[in-house]
Amino acid sequence: MTIKEIMERIGLTETGRAVAYIKDALEEINIRSETHIKTSRQDITEDKRLYAIPNESLQLKDVRVKNHLNSKDEYRSIPRLIYNPLVKDADGV
């Protein structure tokens, strides 16, 4: 669909305003939809607490662990903490 067709549908005669509205709409769509999603997998190691997250990461969506609260070799999400943990860390991190 061209800008002219959009302008005809909504009854707008000013091209500059139509282009501005279209750019605003595309930016709003970009903000609301998740694009460029990458999945990263890391093996966990005994007695290791902290793991490096890639620098290009903007948001961490989910952390899943195999055999967490089950014995069927299934991956389950680890619940996210909303408040500070009640039990303090031994190493103070």
DRENDO-1510 file (C-alpha; in Angstrom, 1 decimal, always signed):
<recs>
REC; n; res; u; v; w
REC; 1; MET; +0.0; +0.0; +0.0 .
REC; 2; THR; +1.4; +3.4; -0.9 .
REC; 3; ILE; +1.2; +6.6; +1.1 .
REC; 4; LYS; -1.2; +8.0; -1.5 .
REC; 5; GLU; -3.6; +5.1; -0.9 .
REC; 6; ILE; -3.4; +5.5; +2.8 .
REC; 7; MET; -4.1; +9.3; +2.5 .
REC; 8; GLU; -7.1; +8.6; +0.3 .
REC; 9; ARG; -8.5; +6.0; +2.8 .
REC; 10; ILE; -8.3; +8.4; +5.8 .
REC; 11; GLY; -9.1; +11.6; +3.9 .
REC; 12; LEU; -5.8; +13.3; +4.5 .
REC; 13; THR; -4.5; +15.8; +2.0 .
REC; 14; GLU; -1.1; +16.8; +3.6 .
REC; 15; THR; +1.6; +14.4; +2.6 .
REC; 16; GLY; +4.1; +15.5; +5.3 .
REC; 17; ARG; +1.5; +14.9; +8.1 .
REC; 18; ALA; +0.7; +11.4; +6.6 .
REC; 19; VAL; +4.4; +10.4; +6.5 .
REC; 20; ALA; +4.8; +11.6; +10.1 .
REC; 21; TYR; +1.8; +9.5; +11.2 .
REC; 22; ILE; +3.1; +6.5; +9.3 .
REC; 23; LYS; +6.5; +6.8; +10.9 .
REC; 24; ASP; +4.9; +7.2; +14.4 .
REC; 25; ALA; +2.8; +4.1; +13.8 .
REC; 26; LEU; +5.8; +2.0; +12.6 .
REC; 27; GLU; +7.8; +3.1; +15.7 .
REC; 28; GLU; +4.8; +2.1; +18.0 .
REC; 29; ILE; +4.6; -1.3; +16.3 .
REC; 30; ASN; +8.3; -1.8; +16.8 .
REC; 31; ILE; +8.1; -0.9; +20.5 .
REC; 32; ARG; +5.2; -3.3; +21.1 .
REC; 33; SER; +6.4; -6.3; +19.1 .
REC; 34; GLU; +9.4; -8.4; +20.0 .
REC; 35; THR; +11.9; -8.6; +17.1 .
REC; 36; HIS; +15.5; -9.9; +16.9 .
REC; 37; ILE; +15.1; -12.5; +19.6 .
REC; 38; LYS; +18.0; -14.7; +20.3 .
REC; 39; THR; +18.2; -17.8; +22.5 .
REC; 40; SER; +21.3; -18.4; +24.5 .
REC; 41; ARG; +22.2; -21.6; +26.3 .
REC; 42; GLN; +24.7; -22.0; +29.1 .
REC; 43; ASP; +25.6; -25.1; +31.0 .
REC; 44; ILE; +25.5; -24.7; +34.8 .
REC; 45; THR; +28.5; -25.7; +36.8 .
REC; 46; GLU; +28.6; -26.9; +40.4 .
REC; 47; ASP; +29.6; -24.2; +43.0 .
REC; 48; LYS; +29.3; -21.5; +40.4 .
REC; 49; ARG; +26.7; -18.8; +41.0 .
REC; 50; LEU; +27.4; -16.0; +38.5 .
REC; 51; TYR; +27.2; -16.4; +34.8 .
REC; 52; ALA; +28.0; -13.9; +32.0 .
REC; 53; ILE; +25.1; -12.5; +30.1 .
REC; 54; PRO; +25.9; -11.4; +26.5 .
REC; 55; ASN; +26.5; -7.6; +26.2 .
REC; 56; GLU; +24.0; -7.2; +23.4 .
REC; 57; SER; +21.2; -8.5; +25.7 .
REC; 58; LEU; +18.5; -6.0; +26.4 .
REC; 59; GLN; +16.0; -8.1; +28.3 .
REC; 60; LEU; +16.1; -11.5; +29.9 .
REC; 61; LYS; +12.8; -13.2; +29.2 .
REC; 62; ASP; +13.1; -16.6; +30.9 .
REC; 63; VAL; +15.5; -18.9; +32.7 .
REC; 64; ARG; +14.8; -22.6; +32.5 .
REC; 65; VAL; +16.5; -25.5; +34.2 .
REC; 66; LYS; +16.3; -29.2; +33.4 .
REC; 67; ASN; +14.9; -31.4; +36.2 .
REC; 68; HIS; +13.8; -28.3; +38.3 .
REC; 69; LEU; +10.9; -29.6; +40.5 .
REC; 70; ASN; +10.6; -32.7; +38.4 .
REC; 71; SER; +12.4; -36.0; +37.6 .
REC; 72; LYS; +11.2; -36.4; +34.0 .
REC; 73; ASP; +14.1; -34.6; +32.3 .
REC; 74; GLU; +11.9; -31.6; +31.5 .
REC; 75; TYR; +12.9; -28.0; +31.4 .
REC; 76; ARG; +11.0; -25.8; +33.8 .
REC; 77; SER; +11.1; -22.0; +34.3 .
REC; 78; ILE; +12.7; -20.7; +37.5 .
REC; 79; PRO; +10.3; -18.3; +39.2 .
REC; 80; ARG; +11.4; -14.7; +39.2 .
REC; 81; LEU; +11.9; -12.9; +42.6 .
REC; 82; ILE; +9.8; -9.8; +43.0 .
REC; 83; TYR; +11.2; -8.9; +46.4 .
REC; 84; ASN; +14.7; -9.2; +48.0 .
REC; 85; PRO; +15.5; -12.7; +49.1 .
REC; 86; LEU; +14.8; -13.6; +52.7 .
REC; 87; VAL; +18.0; -15.7; +53.0 .
REC; 88; LYS; +21.2; -13.7; +52.6 .
REC; 89; ASP; +24.1; -15.0; +50.4 .
REC; 90; ALA; +27.1; -16.4; +52.1 .
REC; 91; ASP; +29.4; -14.5; +49.8 .
REC; 92; GLY; +27.5; -11.2; +50.1 .
REC; 93; VAL; +26.7; -10.7; +46.4 .
</recs>
